[in-house]
Every structure is written in structure tokens, then in C-alpha cells.
């Protein structure tokens, strides 16, 4: 019977399923209603295959017109299947708009014999995905800015302590990221989100891809918080108990942000406010504290633009997740406003960030050289323009990436401005 099955599935360039024939339903166990417009084709492959070989297969299909080979798939019940697939690009007006996969099961073939080889870099990248490591720039920028403020205030910056501060803060963020993924899975939020934009929204998808179990994700979160605490010990010894208090506040913020019943990320703006404060004034002040032994008002002020831009990253990444968030009661401010009106909230955050830089220079609260951060307005204009046009479709992706770059470049320029100025 299986020899007669021919699965035909088409998807768009992001992998979202567009057609799903009866053969696909028979092979994989899903109905068309369950997957069309709701799932990506990666659903049918092991997570490590999606992260590694699948990308090369699709690239080959796009360049050469097809890719064909034997591999392993996963059905709805989690059973692995040996099958042969031919991937071809789908075209519209001579432009590629997606892919078509024609799959036939391999009767009597051992699954292990067709499993693709997974290289070291793919296994390493797995942990990059699980921890959401690329988003650590949200921690790196304010920690380094804190060191720059200390230098501007006349202190000799201890690079070893700065490194430990960065390490502890990074593990705090990883703990929060993975705890968020765990509870978004248990609440059904990630499963309810269909329009996420990889890798910016919808969480890491690590649990959904089978890269790690829910229990494993929770373990990573707890271990990350523990490591942050251990790394923080010499910082407490150096600068005193205020470092401990800030560390505890960071941990509790991460927990309260995502864990029910408090779940601040679902409290109509409290989540965005908390993220802006933690990854702005508080983290900059904490980094400066380690160097100076004091909570410096200038550090709190210097963190305002960075915190606003971090909130902007969260804001624009929440837009594709609106329907899934609404379905599971995750009523953040973007859900409350809706995608169209949320554009104005994003604009307000960006304008406020650059206005804060100007105001602090004019009032003498920051060095004149920090005005070089205004060069970031070019990126702000580009990201805002993309958001305005594509707030309701997959074309939003450059705005997601652009906002991260906006935060990073503006932050680096601020660091230079404070350190040199």
C-alpha cells in the first residue's frame, strides 16, 4: 500500500505550507486543515535536519532546478519514516515563490540508513538556536555602555570585571529566554502562533522542532540562572550587596515576565516596560556599579535610549505573533493596539530613544560626542518604513532584523561617545 503513496506538498519561501494532497495526508497523518497556512514543512523533518542539510537541499533546488535524494521524515505520531523526495522550485512570473516536494515512502528500508549526516557546526548551531544567542546583543550593549560611563566618570575600567559582568548578565538573559520558551510551550502559545518570522518571533521553536524536550529547556533555564549566580559572586565581593540586589531583581524579572499566573508579558504594556528597564537603565547602572561601587545617576540616564530601543526590538517582534498571542491570552500592548496602530507605538519608542540622546547632550548630562549615535537614525528610518508598508505580511522581516541592527549600531556609537568623550 505504501508504494502507491505519493505525497505532494508546496510551500512559500518561508516554508509555510500552501498545498497538501491526499498522499501527504496518508503518509504523514495530518489533515490538510491542520497544516495549510498553519505549519512549515520543517514539521515533517527532524530538527537537526532542518537546521543543517535541508537548507542546502533547498539552495540546490533553487540554483539547479531540483534536488533529489533519500532521507528521514517524521509523521504526526512521531514515527520516523524512510522516504525519497524530489524538491523543485515553484515559480510565478519567472520569480521563485516557493518549493514543491514530492515524497514517496521507501518500503522495507531501514531509517538509520537514510538519516542525513549531521556535522559539528549544525550541532553547535542547535545550541545557538535553543539559547537565542544572537539576541545577546541586548545584554552586550548596555553592559559595555556601563563600562563606558565608568570611564567617562574618571574610573579605571577593570576589563576582567567587565567580562564577568557580561558573562553573568548573558546567562541571566539565556535563563529568561529559555524559561520563556518553556512556558510559551506549556501554555500552547508557540503552537498557536502561525505567522512567526524566523528567527525573530514565535520563540526559538526549539521544542517544536524536537531539538530539545520541554524538560530539557526548563533545565537549561535553571542551570543558566545558577551559573549567573556563581559568576556574580566575585562581582558582589568587588562592589557590595547592591550587585546582589540587582541580580535578584534580574532573576525575578525574568521569572515574573513569563511564569503564570503573574506573566507580566501578558499585562498590557508591563512586559515591554520591564524589558526596557532591565536592558536599559538597570543593566547599564549595574555594569557601572561593578566598576565604581556606586549607583551612578548618569548610568541610569545613559541606559534610557538603549532600553527604549530594546523595547522596540520586542515590540516589532511581537507584531507577527499577534493572533497566537491573542488566542492564548498573551495580551501584550501590541495585541491590545493591533498591528496597524502598533506601528505608532514602535515609532514613539524610536523617536523617544533619539530624543533622549539629544536632550541629555543639550542639558550636559552626557558628552557631546554621544551625538554620533544619531547616525543610527538612518537605520531607524529604514526599519520604520518597512514596518509601515509590511506590518501585516512576511515582508516585515527586514524591519525585525533592522531594529536589532539599529539597537546594536546606535549602542556601539553611544559606547564610543561615552568612552572617548
N, C-alpha and C positions, 0 to 999 in steps of 0.2 A: 504493500500500500504506500509506504513512504517514498518508493521510487517514482511514483506518479505525482508527488507533490512538487510544485514549483512556486516558490514564494517570490512575489514581485512587490517591492516597496520603493516608493520615491520620496525624496525629502528635499528641503530647500538647502541653501548653502550653510545654514547653521545646524543642519541635521534634523530639523523638525519634520516629522512625518506628514506627508501630504496625501499619499495613496497607500492602500494596504489591501491586497487582494485576498481571495478566499484561501489560496495556498499558503499565504503568510499566516493567516489565522490558524490553519491546520498545523503548521509547523511550530509556531511559537506559542499558541494557546491564548492569544489576546483577540478581542474583537476589534473591528475597525473603529467602533465608537470609543474604545478605551485609549486608542493611540493617535488617531488622526488629529493633528493640531494640538496634541497634548503631550506627546512624548518625542524624544530624539532617538535616532537609530542606534545610538550607543547603548540603549536599553537592552539590546539583544547580544551584546558582546561583554566579555569580562572587562573590568575596569582598566587593568593594565594594558589590554589590547587597545582600548580606546585612547589611552594616554600615549601609547607607542606606535605600533605598526599601522593602526587604522589611518592615522594622519598621512603616512607615506603612501598607503594604498590610494587614498583619495587624491593626493597630489599627482600620483602616476596616472590615475584615471583622467584627471583634468588635462594633463600635458599630452599624454599619448592616446587618449580616447577611450581607454579601458584598463582595468586591472582585473586579473582573474587568478583564483587560487583556492586552496583548501584551508579551512580554519575552524575554530570552535565558536559555537554560539550558545546562548542560554535561553531556555524557554521560560514561560511565566511561572512555572513551578520551581525554577532554579536548577533544572537539569541541564547538563552540558550536552551539546549536540555537535557531531562532526558533520560538516557540510561544505559544499563547493559554492563559491559566489563569484559572480561577474559584476563588476561595478563600472558603470558608464556615466558620463556627464549628461545632464538634461539641459537643453538649450531653448532659448526664446529670443527671436530676432538676432541670432548669431552671438548671443551672450549667454554664458553659463548661468543657470539659475538654481541648479541643484544636482542631485545624483539619483541614479536608479540602480538598485541592487537586485539581481535575480539569483536566488538561492535554491539549491536542491540538496536534500539530505544525502549523506554517504552511508548507505546501508552496510552494517557489519564492520565499519571502520572504527578502530579504537580512537577515542577522543584524544588521548595523550599523543598520538602520532601526528596529529594535525595542529596541536597547540603552537601558536607562533612563539618564537624565541623572544624573550623579554630581556633587554640589555640593562646594564647597570644604571645608565642615565635615566631610563624610564622608571626604574625602581626608586631612584633618588627623587625624581620629579614627583612621584607619588606623595612623598612627604612634603614637598613644596606645596602641592595641592591641598593636602589634609590640613596643614598649618596656615594656609593662605599667606605664605611668606612674602610674596610681592607687596602685600599691603602693609608690611612692617615699616614702610616709609612714613606712615602715620606716627610711628614712635621715634624713628631715627631723627626726623627733622626737629621736633621740639626738644629732644634730649641734647642735640648738638647746639641748638639755639640757646639752651640754658647755659651751656659752657661758654658760648659767645658773650652772653650777658655778664657772666662772672668775669671774663677777660676785660670787658669794657669797664667794669667797676673797679678794675685795678688788681684783681686777684691773679695769681699764677695758676693756670688751669692744670690740674693733675690728670694727665691723659689716661693713666691706669684707672683712676676712679671714674672718669668719664666713660671708659669702656665698660666697667662693671655696671654703671647706671644704665647704659644702653642695653646690656645683656639682661639685667633684671626686668627692665621695662618691656623688652621684647618678649620675654617669657610670660609676662603678665598679659600682653596682647594675644599671644598664642593661646593662653589659657582661656581668655574671653572668646576668641574666635571659635575654638573647638567646643567650648561649652554652649555657645550659641548654635552651632551646627547640631549638637546632640539634642537640644530642646526644640529646635525647629523641626527635627525629625520626629521626635516623640509627640509633638503637637500636631503633626501632619502638615505643617506649613510648607516644607520643601516639596512634598509630594503634590500639594495643591497648586504650586507655582509652575506655570507652563511657559510663560513668556520671558523667563530669565535670560540674561545675556552673559554668556561665558566669557571671562571668569569673574565678571564684575557684580553680578546679582544672583539671587537664588541660593546663596551659600556656596560652599565648596563642592557640593554634590558628591562628596566622598563616600558617604554611607549609601546613597542611591546607586552609585557606580560599583559598589562592592569592594572599594579599596580598603575599607576598614569597617568593623562592626560597630553598632551603637555603643556597646560596652567599651570597645577599644577607644572610641572617640572620647567617651567620658574619662577614661583612664588617662589619655593624653592631656586632657584639660587639667585634671587634678595634679598630675606629675609636673605640668608646666607651672602651675601656681606654687607647688612645693619648691621647684628649682629657683623660681623668682625669689622666694623667701630666703633660701640658702645664700644665693648670690647677694642678697640685700644685707646680710649680716655685717660685712665689713663697711658698708655704707652707713649703717646705723652707728657703728663704732666710731666712724670718722666724724659724722655730722650730728649725732644725737637722736633722741627719740622722735623728733618731728619727721624724720625719714620713715620710721616705722609707721607712724600715723598715716602718712601719705600712702605708704604701701598697702596698709589695711584698707584705706579708702579705695584704692585702685582695685583690690580684690573684691570688695563688697560691691563696688560699682559694676564690675563685670558680672557678678552673680545676680544682682538686682536687675540689671539690664535685661537679662534673658530668662531667668528662672521664675516659673509660676509660683505663687499667684501674683507676685509683685510685678514682674515683667514690664519694666519701665519702657522698653522699646515699643510697647503697645499702648502707651499712655498719652497720646495726642500731643507730641512735642517734647515730652520729658526725656525720651531716649535720645533725640537729636541734641537737646541741651546738655545732657550728661556726656555724650561723646565729645561735643565741642569744648566743654570744660576740662575733661580729663586729658584730651590730646592737645590741649592748648595751654591755658594759664597754669593749671596744676602740674602738668608734666614739665613745662619749662621751669616753673618755680622749684620743683623738686630737684631737677638737674642742677640748677644754680645753688640750691641749698647744700647739696653734697660738696660743692666747691667752696662755699663761703661760710657755711654754718648758720646761715640766716635765711628767713623767708624774705626775699627782696621784692618790694612793690614793683620795681622796674621789670622784673622777670614775669610777674603776673600780667603786666600790661603788654609786654613783648609777645606773650603767648596768645593774645586775643586774635590777631589776624590768622595765625596758624590754626587755632581752634575753629574759627569760622570756616576756613577752607576745608578742614577735616569734616565738619558738619555738612559741607557742600558735597563732599565725596559720598557720604552716607545718603544724602538727600537724592542725588541723581541716580544712585544705585537702587534706591527704593522704588523708583518710578516703574520699571518693568515688572516689579513684583506686586503691584497694587492689587490685582484680582486675587492672587493667592493669599496675600496678607489679609485682605478684607474677609475672605472666606473663613479664615481661621481666627478671626478676632484680633489680628495684629494691627490695631488702629493707630498707626503712627501718623504724624502730621500730613505726610504725603497722601495717605489713604483718605484722610479727612478732607483734604483740599481737592483731590482728584488730579489727574495728570496735567490737564490744561492749566489749572490755577497754580499747581505746584511749580510751574516754570517761574512764576513771580517770586516764590519763596527762594528758589535757587539764586535768582538774580539778586535778591536782597542780601543773601549771605555773601556773595562775591563782592558786591558793591560795598558792603559793610567792612569786609576784610581790608580792601584797599583804602577805604576812607579812614580806617583806624590807623593805618601806616602813616598817612598824610597828617592826621590830627596829632599824632604823637611826636612827629618831627616838628611841626609848627609850634607846639607847646613846649618843646625842649625835653620831652620825655624819652626820646630815642635819638640816636645820632643821625645827622643829616644824610650820611652815606646809606642809611637803610632805605632811602628813596629809590635805590636801584631796584628794589623789589617790585616797583611799579612796572618794570619791564614785563612782568607776568601778566599785565592786562591784555597783552596780545593773545595769550593762551585763553584768557577769560572770555574775550570776545568770540573766539573761535568755538569754544565749548558751548557758550550760551546760544550762539547762532544755530549750532547743530541741535541743541535741545529744543529750541523754538520750532524748528522745522520737523524734527523726528521724535517728538516726545511720546508718540503713540505707535512707533514701529521699530523694527530692528535697526534702522539707520541711526538709532540713538547711540550705538556703541562707541563712536569716536568721542562723544561727549563724556561717556563714562571714563574712557582712557584719558581724555584731555583734562578732566578735572583732577585726576591723580597727578598728571604731569604739572598742572597748574599749582597744586599744593607743593609738589617737590621742588620745582624751579623757583617759585616765589619764596619758599622756605630757605633754600640754599642761598638765595640772594640776600635774604634777611640775616642769615648767619654771617655772611661776608660783611654786611653792613655794620653789624654789631661788633664783630671780632676785630675788624680793621678800623672801623670808625670810632 
